[in-house]
């Protein structure tokens, strides 16, 4: 046992010097050195070569924590185990145990669990698998108290051993503000005085007096609900269903519209019999709505009579209807022209009463290209 205590003293000295050097370097935390004492209990039937009992050990470990949750370590322990039966004057056996473990740290370092492999060099050699649970208890920034319990299983003979370990760990390569320490609590406030706390404010520099939403961003007024803010809307009263451009104005498609009118005349007459008929008034409304359009009034005659007479009659009929539009409805005369076709474009061939009736006529056709609002 004297060798064991000498070894332990040497390990304490190495750990202390490494810890001092680490504090000077100020490295991010990634390693620790540990010293421990161990109570070790063997299975009652485990021979070495006689039956072994419990005992104690002293040792050290080196660990490397490569992220917040995981670490690996190497461990070395000097064991001194008792025999259940005394052979001569020898009542105990001394040896060594060494191996490696993987460690998983629970959130906030509440506990850690570990597992690994060990080899024991006693009177006989043993290869073991081990699992356990432990904790690093903070004493101060430089020292932690280590407690562990572990179970071991012999690969060859299925023996089960157990141990309890208590020791000290000296972290190094870490400043006092470790990457694993909890961040300092943030004192919340309202920097831009908009009524929304900084932690919730997605627009932290809102000008004073601006109306904001629950995220601290300005509420943008849009009176006609067209998606363009009032301050940028050049057409503030756009209909709800109209598609708008970036200025908030209705987007139009061009479309062709047409209106046809036919007015019949009495035999050999150029007088418009019903100048205020519904058909004529509908035409006038259309013509006035599309004020940039122009129209040609076409005059026609039926087949009876000479060709020259019918031509002259058709021209008079076209002029007569033009006068109605100008004098009765106030249509600008410059938008109207007339043309006589005589009997050259009959709607119905022959000289029957019905043919003569439909052929005594004027016709007018107006076509306009208009803009129709696109719908959302």
C-alpha positions in Angstrom: 0.0 0.0 0.0 3.0 2.4 0.5 3.6 2.4 -3.3 0.0 3.3 -3.8 0.2 6.3 -1.5 3.4 7.5 -3.2 1.8 7.2 -6.6 -1.3 9.1 -5.4 0.9 12.0 -4.1 2.7 12.2 -7.4 -0.6 12.3 -9.3 -1.9 15.1 -7.1 1.2 17.1 -7.9 0.9 16.6 -11.7 -2.8 17.6 -11.6 -2.2 20.8 -9.6 0.6 21.9 -11.9 -1.5 21.2 -15.0 -4.4 23.2 -13.6 -2.3 26.2 -12.9 -0.9 26.2 -16.4 -4.4 25.9 -17.9 -5.6 29.0 -16.0 -2.6 31.0 -17.4 -3.3 29.8 -21.0 -7.0 30.7 -20.7 -8.0 28.1 -23.3 -11.7 27.2 -23.9 -12.7 24.3 -21.7 -11.9 20.9 -23.3 -10.1 18.7 -20.7 -9.7 17.8 -17.1 -7.4 15.8 -14.8 -8.9 13.8 -12.0 -7.7 12.0 -8.8 -9.8 9.4 -7.1 -10.2 6.9 -4.3 -12.2 3.8 -5.1 -14.0 1.1 -3.1 -14.0 -2.1 -5.3 -16.2 -5.1 -4.6 -15.7 -8.4 -6.5 -18.0 -11.3 -7.1 -17.6 -13.8 -4.3 -16.6 -16.6 -6.7 -13.9 -14.7 -8.6 -10.5 -16.4 -8.2 -7.1 -14.8 -8.4 -6.1 -17.7 -8.0 -7.9 -17.9 -4.6 -11.3 -16.3 -4.0 -11.1 -12.4 -3.9 -13.1 -10.1 -1.7 -13.5 -6.3 -1.7 -10.7 -3.7 -1.4 -9.6 -0.2 -2.2 -7.8 1.6 -5.0 -6.3 5.0 -5.9 -5.8 6.5 -9.3 -6.1 9.3 -11.8 -7.9 10.0 -15.0 -7.6 12.4 -18.0 -10.8 13.4 -19.8 -11.5 15.4 -23.0 -14.9 16.9 -23.5 -15.3 17.6 -27.2 -18.8 19.1 -27.1 -21.4 20.1 -24.6 -22.8 16.5 -24.2 -19.9 14.1 -25.0 -16.5 13.3 -23.6 -13.9 10.5 -23.5 -11.5 9.7 -20.8 -8.6 7.4 -19.9 -8.5 6.0 -16.3 -5.8 4.3 -14.3 -6.3 2.8 -10.8 -4.0 0.9 -8.4 -6.1 -1.8 -6.6 -5.4 -3.6 -3.3 -8.0 -6.4 -2.9 -8.4 -8.8 0.0 -8.6 -12.6 -0.2 -11.5 -14.5 1.3 -9.0 -17.2 2.2 -5.5 -16.6 3.6 -2.7 -18.6 2.0 0.3 -18.4 4.2 1.1 -14.9 5.3 -0.4 -13.3 2.2 -3.9 -11.9 2.8 -4.3 -9.5 -0.1 -3.4 -9.0 -3.8 -2.3 -5.7 -5.5 -2.6 -4.9 -9.1 -3.6 -2.4 -11.7 -6.8 -1.5 -13.6 -6.8 0.8 -16.6 -9.1 1.6 -19.6 -11.2 4.1 -21.5 -14.8 5.4 -21.2 -17.2 7.4 -23.2 -19.3 9.9 -21.2 -22.6 11.5 -22.0 -23.5 14.6 -19.9 -27.2 15.3 -19.4 -28.5 18.9 -19.9 -27.0 21.4 -17.4 -24.6 18.7 -16.3 -27.2 17.2 -14.0 -25.5 13.8 -14.2 -23.4 11.9 -16.7 -23.5 8.3 -17.7 -20.6 6.4 -19.0 -19.5 3.1 -20.5 -16.2 1.6 -21.6 -13.7 -1.3 -21.3 -11.1 -2.0 -18.6 -8.2 -4.4 -18.1 -7.2 -5.7 -14.7 -3.6 -7.0 -14.1 -3.7 -9.0 -10.8 -2.4 -12.5 -10.3 -4.6 -13.3 -13.3 -5.6 -10.8 -16.0 -9.2 -9.8 -16.6 -10.9 -8.0 -19.5 -14.1 -6.1 -18.4 -16.9 -4.1 -19.8 -18.2 -1.4 -17.5 -21.2 1.1 -17.2 -22.0 3.7 -14.6 -23.3 7.0 -13.6 -21.6 10.0 -12.0 -21.6 13.7 -11.4 -19.1 16.6 -11.2 -20.1 18.7 -8.2 -18.8 22.3 -8.4 -16.6 23.3 -5.5 -15.3 26.4 -7.2 -14.2 27.5 -10.6 -11.0 25.4 -10.4 -12.1 22.2 -8.7 -15.0 19.8 -8.9 -15.9 16.9 -6.6 -16.4 13.6 -8.6 -18.7 10.8 -7.5 -19.4 7.7 -9.5 -20.8 4.2 -9.2 -20.0 1.5 -11.8 -20.7 -2.1 -12.6 -18.2 -4.5 -14.4 -18.7 -7.7 -16.3 -15.9 -10.1 -17.1 -15.8 -10.9 -20.8 -14.5 -14.5 -20.3 -16.1 -15.8 -17.1 -19.2 -13.6 -16.6 -18.1 -12.3 -13.2 -19.8 -9.1 -12.0 -17.9 -6.5 -9.9 -19.0 -3.1 -8.6 -17.2 0.1 -7.5 -17.8 3.4 -5.8 -15.5 6.3 -6.7 -14.9 9.7 -5.0 -12.4 12.1 -6.2 -11.4 15.6 -7.4 -11.4 16.9 -11.0 -9.3 19.9 -12.2 -10.7 21.3 -15.4 -8.2 23.2 -17.6 -8.1 24.9 -20.9 -11.1 27.0 -19.7 -11.7 30.6 -18.6 -14.1 31.3 -15.9 -16.8 32.0 -18.6 -17.0 28.5 -20.0 -18.9 27.8 -23.2 -21.0 25.4 -21.1 -22.0 28.0 -18.6 -25.5 29.4 -18.7 -25.8 32.8 -20.3 -26.5 35.7 -18.0 -30.1 36.7 -17.8 -31.1 39.5 -20.2 -32.8 42.5 -18.6 -35.6 43.3 -21.0 -36.7 46.7 -22.0 -38.3 48.9 -24.7 -35.6 50.8 -26.4 -37.8 52.6 -29.0 -40.7 53.2 -26.6 -43.3 51.6 -28.9 -44.8 49.5 -26.1 -43.2 46.2 -27.3 -40.4 44.7 -25.2 -37.0 44.4 -26.9 -37.2 40.5 -26.8 -40.3 40.6 -28.9 -39.6 43.7 -31.1 -38.8 42.7 -34.7 -38.5 46.4 -35.7 -36.4 47.8 -32.8 -35.9 51.4 -34.2 -39.5 52.4 -34.9 -39.8 56.3 -35.0 -41.5 57.8 -32.0 -45.3 58.1 -32.3 -45.7 55.4 -34.9 -48.6 53.0 -34.5 -47.1 49.4 -34.2 -48.4 45.9 -34.2 -47.7 43.1 -31.6 -44.2 42.6 -33.2 -43.2 46.2 -32.8 -43.5 47.0 -36.6 -45.4 50.0 -38.0 -49.0 49.4 -38.9 -49.4 50.6 -42.5 -52.7 52.2 -43.4 -54.4 51.0 -46.5 -57.9 52.5 -46.7 -59.1 50.8 -49.9 -57.5 47.4 -49.0 -55.6 47.1 -52.3 -52.3 46.2 -50.7 -50.7 49.6 -51.4 -50.2 51.9 -48.4 -52.1 55.1 -48.4 -48.9 57.2 -48.5 -48.0 55.6 -51.9 -51.5 55.0 -53.3 -52.1 57.3 -56.3 -55.7 55.9 -56.7 -57.0 55.8 -53.2 -60.5 54.5 -54.0 -59.8 51.5 -56.1 -62.8 49.0 -56.2 -62.2 46.0 -53.9 -62.1 43.4 -56.8 -59.8 45.3 -59.1 -56.2 44.2 -59.6 -53.8 47.2 -59.0 -50.3 48.2 -60.0 -47.5 49.4 -57.6 -49.2 52.8 -57.5 -52.5 51.4 -56.3 -54.2 52.0 -59.6 -56.5 49.6 -61.5 -54.7 47.4 -64.1 -56.7 47.4 -67.4 -56.9 45.0 -70.2 -57.8 46.2 -73.7 -61.0 44.8 -75.2 -62.9 45.5 -78.4 -66.6 46.4 -78.1 -69.1 46.8 -81.0 -72.6 48.3 -81.4 -74.8 47.8 -84.5 -77.9 49.7 -85.5 -80.4 49.4 -88.3 -83.3 51.8 -89.0 -86.0 51.1 -91.6 -87.7 53.7 -93.8 -91.1 54.0 -95.6 -91.3 53.6 -99.3 -89.5 56.4 -101.2 -89.0 58.2 -97.8 -85.9 59.7 -96.2 -87.6 60.6 -92.9 -86.6 58.9 -89.6 -90.1 57.9 -88.4 -89.2 57.3 -84.7 -86.1 59.4 -83.8 -86.4 58.5 -80.1 -86.9 54.8 -80.3 -85.2 52.6 -77.7 -82.8 51.2 -80.3 -81.6 54.6 -81.3 -81.2 55.8 -77.7 -79.2 52.7 -76.8 -76.9 53.4 -79.8 -76.5 57.1 -78.8 -75.6 56.1 -75.2 -72.9 53.8 -76.5 -71.6 56.3 -78.9 -71.3 59.0 -76.3 -69.7 56.7 -73.7 -66.8 56.0 -76.1 -66.4 59.6 -77.2 -63.2 59.0 -79.3 -65.0 56.7 -81.8 -66.2 57.7 -85.3 -69.0 56.1 -87.4 -70.1 55.8 -91.1 -73.8 56.0 -91.7 -74.6 53.7 -94.6 -77.8 54.4 -96.6 -79.6 51.7 -98.7 -82.6 51.4 -101.0 -84.8 48.5 -102.3 -84.7 47.1 -105.8 -87.7 48.9 -107.5 -86.8 52.1 -109.3 -83.8 53.2 -111.3 -80.3 52.7 -110.1 -79.6 56.5 -110.0 -82.8 57.2 -108.1 -82.1 54.6 -105.5 -78.5 55.9 -105.1 -79.7 59.4 -104.4 -82.4 58.1 -102.1 -79.9 56.1 -100.0 -77.7 59.1 -99.6 -80.6 61.3 -98.4 -81.5 58.6 -95.9 -78.0 58.5 -94.5 -77.9 62.3 -94.2 -81.3 62.3 -92.5 -80.2 60.0 -89.8 -77.0 62.0 -89.3 -79.1 65.1 -88.7 -81.1 63.3 -86.1 -78.0 62.3 -84.2 -76.6 65.8 -84.4 -79.7 67.8 -83.8 -81.7 65.5 -81.4 -78.8 64.1 -79.4 -76.0 66.6 -79.7 -73.5 64.2 -81.4 -70.5 66.1 -82.8 -71.0 66.1 -86.6 -67.2 65.6 -87.1 -67.5 62.1 -85.7 -70.1 61.1 -88.4 -69.8 60.6 -92.1 -72.4 59.3 -94.6 -72.3 57.0 -97.7 -75.1 55.9 -100.1 -75.1 52.4 -101.5 -78.4 52.5 -103.5 -79.6 49.0 -104.3 -76.1 47.4 -104.4 -76.2 45.7 -101.0 -79.7 44.1 -100.7 -80.4 42.2 -97.5 -83.1 40.2 -99.4 -83.2 39.6 -103.2 -86.4 40.3 -105.2 -89.2 42.9 -105.1 -91.6 41.3 -102.6 -93.1 43.5 -99.9 -90.9 41.9 -97.2 -87.8 42.3 -99.3 -88.6 46.0 -100.0 -89.3 46.6 -96.3 -86.0 45.3 -95.0 -83.9 46.8 -97.8 -85.1 50.4 -97.2 -82.7 51.2 -94.4 -79.7 52.8 -92.9 -77.1 50.8 -90.9 -74.3 52.0 -88.6 -71.6 50.1 -86.8 -69.3 51.4 -84.1 -66.3 49.6 -82.8 -64.2 50.8 -79.8 -61.1 49.5 -78.0 -61.8 49.9 -74.3 -59.9 49.2 -71.1 -61.5 46.7 -68.8 -60.3 46.3 -65.2 -58.5 43.0 -64.4 -59.9 41.2 -61.4 -58.0 39.9 -58.4 
